[in-house]
Amino acid sequence: MPNNVTREEFDARVGVLEREVDGEIIVTRHILEQTRRNGEDLAAVKTQLDRVETRLGGVETKVDTLTRDLPKIVADAMRDVLRERDDKA
């Protein structure tokens, strides 16, 4: 059922639609700008996290090596101490 719309009503409705579209464009541009900024921030955080992980990997390797070598280090030190004690006696 067609409605007869006056030119003024039609222009008013088109004006409302144009403003809504303009508002949507502004919102979309804002979202895109925020997405770009967040993407750059996330990339910077990821780079820093990669550096930290690399450093922690080195520390983990050192701790693993120390854990593996510690019994031998203690045994060698005790042998030296006991040898010195026996030499003095």
N, C-alpha and C positions, 0 to 999 in steps of 0.2 A: 504494500500500500504506500505509494509515493506521497511524500509530504511536500507541499508547496512551501518553499523557503524563499524569503525575500533576499534581495542582493545584500542588504545590510546584515541579515542573520548569517548568510553564507560567509561574508567577509569576516564577521566576528568569530565564527567557528574556525575558519581557516587561520585567523590570527591566534586563537588559542592553541591550535595544533602546532603552528610555527614556533610559538614560545615554548611549548613542551619539547619539541625537537631540539631547539636551541639549548634548553636546560639539559637534555640528555647528552648532547654533544659536550657541554661543559663538564658534566659529571664523568663522561667517558675519558675526556682528556685528562682530568684530574687523576682518575684511577690509573691511566697509563703512565703518567708522570710519577706517581707513587710507586708503581710497579718497577719502573726503571731505577728509581732511587733505592728501593729495597733490594733489587737485584745487585746493584753495585755494592751496597752494604754487605749483603750476604757473600759476595765474592771476596770482599776484604776480610771478613770474618773467617771464611774458609781458608784463605791463604795463611792467616795467622794461626789457625788451628793446625794446619799442615806443618807449620814450623814447630809448634809445640809438640806435636806427635813425633816429629823427627828427633827432637831433643829427648823426649821421654824414651824413645826407642834406644838411644845411646845410653841413657841411664839404666834402662832395663838390661841391656847387654852387660854393662859394668857390674850390676848387682848379680846377674847370673854367673858371671865369671868369678866374682868374689865368693859367692856361695859354693861354687865348685872347688875353688882353690883354698878356701879357709881351713878345712881340716889339715891340709898339707902345711900351710903356714903355721898353724898352732903346733903341729907335731914337730916341725923343724925348730921352732922356738923352744919348745920343751926339751928337745934333745940337746940344744945348745946350753940351756940352763942346767940341766942335769950333768952334762959333760963338765961345765965350769965348776959345779959343786963337787963332782968327783975328783977333779984336778986339785982343788983346794984341800980336800980331805986327806 
